[in-house]
Every structure is written in structure tokens, then in C-alpha cells.
Amino acid sequence: MSENLRQETRLPRSETLFIEVRSGYQERSQILLCSSADVSANGVSAHIDDALPLDAIYQLCVQLQDAQERLYLAVQVKWLRPDEAGAGFYVGLEVLESDGTDVDKWKLHIADLLQA
């Protein structure tokens, strides 16, 4: 899905993101730290240093900037493009409906932002 085909409203928002790109079960964990560029009920875009494979699914932790709360989500890489102004990439992450995640809290958080 192209980043311009989202049906819901995108909000420019800088939330701290922790993407677990490698799990720590068999090997050492690897967490990618970045900030969101924009957010919506069903997705997040961010600037990252290294490319992520399309369609890969990751665990994401979002540190909300206005609250002392972290939300845990499952996300899938939907698009990736080089940052033409510098190093790194922009990535589009789709928030997945998944048991054991904070997807409902995420959607409420976005709804609250839209009403503010």
C-alpha cells in the first residue's frame, strides 16, 4: 500500500518507537530506536537508519509523548523509501489487530488526538 492511500487521517506526531527487529529467544535481541513522523489509527510512519524487509512483522513499543505510558503493538512493514534529503529510510508500518497487544488503547489514543 502506498503511503498516500491511507483512508484515515494522519497526524504529524513524534512518538518514540522501539521496534524489536530481532527477538532474544535464540540470539541477542535487537531493538531499533526511532521517532514517528506521523500516526493514524491503523499505521505509523517513521524515519529509520537501516532498511527493513517489506511485509515483515515486528513488535513495536510506542512511548506516548503526552503520557507516561507505553503501548505494545504488532506492526507490518507496508512500504519503504530512501530519504532523498539524507541518510536512512522512511518506513510505513501498519498496526495489526493482534491478541495480547494494546491495539484498542492505540486507537483510543488516536481518537483522543483527533478530538483535541
SVG drawing of the C-alpha trace seen along z (x, -y; Angstrom):
<svg xmlns="http://www.w3.org/2000/svg" viewBox="-13 -20 36 40">
<polyline fill="none" stroke="black" stroke-width="0.4" points="0.0,0.0 1.3,-3.4 1.8,-5.9 -0.7,-8.2 -3.5,-5.6 -4.4,-5.7 -8.1,-6.2 -7.8,-7.6 -6.5,-10.9 -2.7,-11.1 -1.5,-13.3 2.1,-14.7 3.4,-13.3 6.7,-12.5 6.3,-9.5 9.3,-7.4 9.3,-4.0 11.1,-0.8 11.0,1.8 12.1,5.3 13.8,6.3 15.3,9.5 13.9,11.5 16.0,12.6 14.9,16.2 17.8,17.9 20.1,14.9 20.7,11.5 17.7,9.1 18.0,6.1 15.8,3.0 15.6,0.2 15.0,-3.2 13.4,-5.9 10.6,-8.5 7.4,-8.6 6.8,-11.2 3.0,-10.7 0.5,-8.4 -3.0,-7.2 -5.5,-4.7 -4.0,-1.9 -0.4,-3.0 2.7,-4.8 5.4,-6.2 8.9,-6.8 12.5,-7.6 14.9,-4.7 18.6,-4.2 18.6,-0.8 16.1,0.8 13.5,3.3 12.1,6.0 8.7,5.4 5.8,7.4 8.0,8.3 6.1,8.3 7.6,6.8 6.7,6.0 6.5,2.2 6.6,0.3 5.3,-3.3 6.3,-5.7 3.5,-8.2 4.8,-11.8 1.9,-13.2 1.6,-10.4 3.9,-8.2 2.6,-5.1 3.9,-2.6 1.7,-0.8 2.7,2.5 1.6,3.3 2.2,5.7 3.1,4.0 3.8,4.9 6.2,3.1 4.0,1.9 6.3,-0.5 9.9,-1.7 11.6,-4.5 15.1,-6.1 15.3,-9.5 16.3,-11.7 17.4,-14.5 19.9,-12.4 20.8,-9.0 18.3,-6.4 14.8,-5.5 11.1,-6.3 9.0,-3.3 5.3,-2.8 4.1,-0.4 0.5,1.0 -0.8,1.6 -2.2,5.2 -5.2,6.5 -3.5,9.0 -4.3,10.6 -2.1,9.5 -1.3,6.1 -2.6,2.6 -4.3,2.0 -7.5,0.9 -5.7,-1.6 -3.8,-2.8 -7.0,-3.5 -8.4,-5.4 -5.2,-7.4 -5.5,-8.4 -9.2,-9.3 -8.3,-11.5 -5.7,-13.3 -8.2,-13.9 -10.6,-15.5 -8.0,-17.7"/>
</svg>
